[in-house]
Structures are given as structure tokens and as C-alpha cells.
């Protein structure tokens, strides 16, 4: 708990200094190039652009980092943070971005920044977006503009992607990357992009795929997966697990208040693959749910394999990182980067 509290204290301090820097520029949809940041020694070793894009009554803030590899060929991602309502700076400083905050010996004042050797921008260009409106530096020009929903947030993000002034990347492969609660937004945003392309909206978004990390998509399945996960990690005994299954009929969420035995067992049981927020076991269950079967799955579960050097079984990929928590890049940055690099460039995992 102290680590998490300190982390967000540092982030808040960094946000204040960054806010002062960003306000130097006028709000323009073309954005501004940032070459230095408070706390980082020297000129930034990557291209950073920040700015606002107007979407109806909202001004959506973004940070764009150009790939440090081959920007003209490398994929372009929009990176959506969870919450809902977490700032894009969370992803920029703590997850996949090119800079990290020095949290190991922070004692107040301006936090020091250092380069993230496992940043995903080594092999892709990334747009870190403050969405929905009200997140981070994104704001509405009227009080009504702050009323939002998952559907409205998706629609705003879709318009943002069509309006963002990055024409030089329009032919690059495009991916949606998200974590946690943004797993709700990702599939409907992908569908909106596809429908928009088919309707002739310009510019065309060259959508190639989606990447959802520890995604939230189904509250009931997630909650009901925590007991099986706790058992698989030896956090509860087999006898307690079997008692919970039998007494609760494998329903650990909407428990009948008259089922005293189930309630007693659940109370006792509560005393990455270590993610109890969105358990990976739930992801496996959700992957084979009926609502997902129209996503070109011929069989429910199958391994990747090759026939005459051609890959098969490539429609959906489910992968886990052992020993990682809900934000796996904080626990296993090297492994996350290697997995991402292989996936984004179509190498076998």
C-alpha cells in the first residue's frame, strides 16, 4: 500500500510540472513538439508530441510518441488506460511509455525521470489518449459535455482517431491497445472503425487488430473466477474450494441471502496469473463464451501450429505471464515487451 500511495503522489507532482509545460503551447489540433521535460536530463531521445483534438463539446488531450525503430513502417497504436478515468500519463510513465519515474529513492519535490529500456515505442508509434472526457487533461467546454458512458467514450475516441492530424502514418498498420476497464471499449471501438471504413469515412483507419491486457469485459464472470483462481494459486485449501463449489453452486456473486453456508464459506475464503482484479482464468472462460464465437473461431481452444511454413490458429491469441499482477508491465517489463514485439510483428509467441 505505501508503494502505491507513493507512486500516485509522485505522479501528481509530475502532472503539475507537466501541466505548466503543456500550457505554454496554444491548444491546436496539430499539437506541439516537446523536446525537454522537467526531471529529465537533456533533450528527450524520442519524438514527443502533445496536444488537443476537439470532439463536439470535448477537448481530448493526447501524447504521441513516434517509434524509435522504423516509424514509416512500424505499427501505430492508440493506447487506452483503464479506470475508467485513469490518466494517459499512467500508461506513459508506469506501463509502456518511454519514460519512468524514479520511485525507488523519491523524497519529495520534482521526481526524476529516466528512459524506459522496455518501452513499446522502440518498435511502434503510440498515441496515449486521455479518455473519456474528464480523464487527465481532457476537458469539456460545457457542464453537459462531462456526461459520458462507455458508448459515448467509444464514439469520442473514434472521432478523435479520424481527426488527429497524423496523415504521415495513415497507411501504417493500426492497432487498439488497452488495459483493465478499457477492455469494455476496445471491441466496440474496433467495430465502429470497421463500420466507418466501410461507410467511406476519411481518413481510412488501417485497423489490423486489438490487444487487450488484463481486460474487463464481464463483471459476473470476473467475480466468479476469483474463487477458482485463489484455489489454483493455493490461497485456499481444496476442501474449502470444494465446499464453496457445492454450497454456492459455483455462483459467488449473486448469493441467496438465505444460503448461510455459502456466505460463511465465502467470508472465510476472502481471508498477471496473480491478478485477482481481472483473473486470467476468467479470460479463458470469457474467450469461449457464446458471444465471442462469431470472431472466426473454428474450435474453442487450439494451439498455434505450422503447415508448410504457414501459421494457423491466428485469429485470437490468449497468453499469460506467470507471476505478473493486474498491471503486468510493472512486474514483468522485459517479458511484456518481448511478447508485444512478437505479437505486433507477427512472430510466433
N, C-alpha and C positions, 0 to 999 in steps of 0.2 A: 504493500500500500504506500509506504513512503516514496518508493521509486516512482510510482505512477503519479502521485501528487507532485513530486519534484519535477517530473517530466513536463506536466502541463503548466507548472509555474514558470519553467524556463521558456516553454513555447509562448506563453502570454507575454513575457518580456521581449522575446524576439519579435512577436507580432507588432508590438508598439513601435519598435525601431523600424521594422519593415514598412509599417503604415506611414510613418513620416517620410520614408523614402519614396513610396509609391505616390504620395500626394504631391510630390514635386512636379509630376507629369500631369498634363491635362488628360481627361478621360477621352480616349479616342479609340475607335474600333481597330485602328491599325496597330495599336499597342506601342510600347516603348521598350527599347533595349536596355537592360540593366547589366552593367559591367562590373560593379562592385557592390558588396553588401556589408553592413555593419557586422563585425565579428569575424570576417574572413580576410586573411592577409593577401593583399594583391588583387589582381584582376581575376575574375571568375574564369576558369578553364573550360567554359562551355557557353553556348549562346542561350541567354535567358531573356524572354520577352514577357512582359506583363501588360494587362490592360482590361478594359471592359467592353462587353458587347451588349447592346440594347436589345432586349426581348420584351416587347409590349411595355408594361409598366415596370419592368425589372432591368437592373444593370448587373450582369453576371461577370464576376471577376475571374480571371484565369492566369495561370503561369504556364508558359510554353517553353519547353527545353528541347532544343534541336539535338538530334542524335549525334553523338561524338564518334560514331563509326562512319557510315556512308549515308548521310542524310537524304541524298537524292534517291537512294534505293531502299533504305531501311523503312520498316512499317511506321505508321503514325497511330498513336493510341490516345483515346480520351480516358483519363483515369478518374473514376467516381468513388468518393470516400463514403463510408457508411454513416451511421448515426441513427436516423437521418439528422443532418445538421452539422456534422464534423467539418472543419475547415480543410481545404485542399492543402494547407501548409502541413497538416498531419502526414499526408502521403509524401509531400515534398521533403520534409525533414526527418521523418521517422520510418518510412517504408521503402519506397522505390526511387526517390528523388536523388539528385546528385550531391546533396549536402546533408551532413548530420550535425546535430547539436552536441556539444561536449557536455554530457550529463555526468561523467564519472567524477569530476572534481569541481563541479559548479558550486559557488558560494555566494551567489548574488551578483547583481549588475548585468552588464551586457554579456550574454553567452557567446562562447567562441564556436565558430563553425569550422568543419573540416570536410574534405572531399570524401564521398562515399565510393569506395572502390567496387562495390557491388551494385551500383545504380543501374537501373534498367535503361537509362538513357545512353549507356555505352553501345547499345545495339538497336535503339528505337527512339523516335521523337515522341514526346509525351505532352499532352495538354492536361494540366491539373486544374480542375474546374470546381469553383465554389457553387455547389448546387445541392438542394433547392435554394431559392432566393431567401436571404436571411442567414445563410451559412457564410462563415468567414467574412470576406469583404463585399460579398454580393448584397445588394440592397434594392428596395422598391421605391419608386418615386411617389407612391401613394399608399395610404394605410391598407387599402383593398389589395394592393399588389403583394402583400405578405401572406395572404390566404393561399395555401397551396395544398397539394395532395400528391400521391405517387404518380397519378396520371398527368397532373399539371407539371410536375417536375420533369417527367419524361418529355412532355411536349416542349417545355422551355429548353431543355438540353438539345432536342432535335433541331429547333430553330437556331440555337447557338451554333451548332455544327455547320449549318448551311450558311450562316452569316460570317463566321470567323474568317478573317482575311489571311488565309494561308494557301493561296492558289498554287504556290510552287510545289505543294505536296498533294494536290488533288488526285494525281494518278498513283500515288503510293498506296500500298495495301493499308487498309484501315481496320482497327480492332477496338472494341469496347472492353476495358478492363475495370473491374470493380471489386470491392470487398464488403463483407458484412451486409448491412441493410440495403446497400445499393444492388444486391442480388435481386431485389424486387424490381428495380428499374431496368436492369440490363436487358432481359429478353423482350420487354415491350418496346424499349428504345430501338433494339435491333429490328423488330418488326416494323416500326414506324419508318426507319431508314429505308428498308426494303420497299415498303409501300410507296414512300416518297420518290424513290428512284424510278419505280415502275410508272408513277404518275407524271414523271418528267420534271420533278423539282431539280433546280440547279443551285449550286454545282452538285453533280453526282458524287455520292459518298461511296468509295470503293470498299464497302464492308466485306471483310473476309471471315470474321469470327468474333467470338466473345470469350473473355476469360473472367470467371467468377471465382474469387478466392474467399474461402470460408463464408459462402453466401447464405443470406437469409432469404428463404422463399416460402416456407410453410411452417407457421408457428406451432401447429399441432404436432407435426412430425418431429420438429426440433425438440420440443419439450419431452415428447415420448421417447426420444432417443437417448436422453441423459442417463436413465437407469441402465440400459444395456451397455452404454459406454463406460459408466462407472464400474460395472462388473468386469468388462473386458480389460480395464486398467487395474483390476484387483483393489479397487477402492471400497468395494462392498463384497461380502462373502457370497459364495454360491447359494448357501441356504437362504440368505436374505433376498438375493435376486430371484430365486425360485418362488419364495413366498410372495414377493411383490407381483410376479407374473400371475400367479394363481389367484391371489386375493384381489388384485386390481384389474384382472383380465387384460393385462398389457395396456391399460389406459391410465396414465399417470397424470393427466391434466384435468379433465372434467370428471372428477371423482365424486360419486354419490356421497353426500354428507352423512348418510346413514351407514356407510361402509366403514365402520370404525377400525376394522383390522387393516384395511388398505391405508387409511390415513395414518395409523400408527407406524406401519412399515415405512411409508414414505418419509415421515418425520425422522425416523431412525437412519434412513439411507442418506439423508442430506447432511448427517454429521460428516491447431495444427493438426497428431492424433490425441493431444492433450487439451483440446478445445471443448470446454463444457458450455461455451456460449452458443456455438453452432456446431454440434458434434459431427465428426466425419461420418459416423455410422448413419446419421440422418441423411447426409448427402447421398450415400449409397442407396438408401431406401427411396429417396425422392427421385433419384435418377431413373428408377424403373417404374415410377408411378404412371398411371394410365394417361395423365395429361401430358406426359413427356414423350409418349411413344410415336407421335407423329413427326418427331425430329429425326426421321430416317434411320431409326434403329431397327435392324433386321432381327436381332436377338437381344435379349435383355442384358446379358453380360458376356463379353468375349474379350480375348486378349488381342493385342496387336500381332500381326504376323506378315510375312512377305511371301509373295508368289511372283517368281521371275523379276525380282527386284522392285516390285510394285507394292506399296503399302496398302493394307486393307484394315478395315475396322477403324477408320479415321474420322467418322462423323462426330463422335463425342469422346473425350478423353477424361477419365477420372483418375486423379493422382493424389497421393497423400505424402506428407513429410512427417516422419516419425520424430516425436519429441518437440514439435512446434505448437505454440498456442494459437489463440484466435488471430493474432497479427503475426503470421509466420516469418515475415521478413525481419522482424525484430529478434527472433530466436535463431533463425537459420538463414542469414542473408546470402551466404555463398550458395547453399543448396537451392534457395528460391531463384537466385539469378540464373544458375545453370539450368534449372527446369524451365524458366521463362525463355531463355535464349534458345533452347532446343525446340520448344513448342512454337515460338513465334517464327522461327526459320524452317519449320517443317522437318526437324531432325527427330529421330526416334528418341523417346524418353528413356 
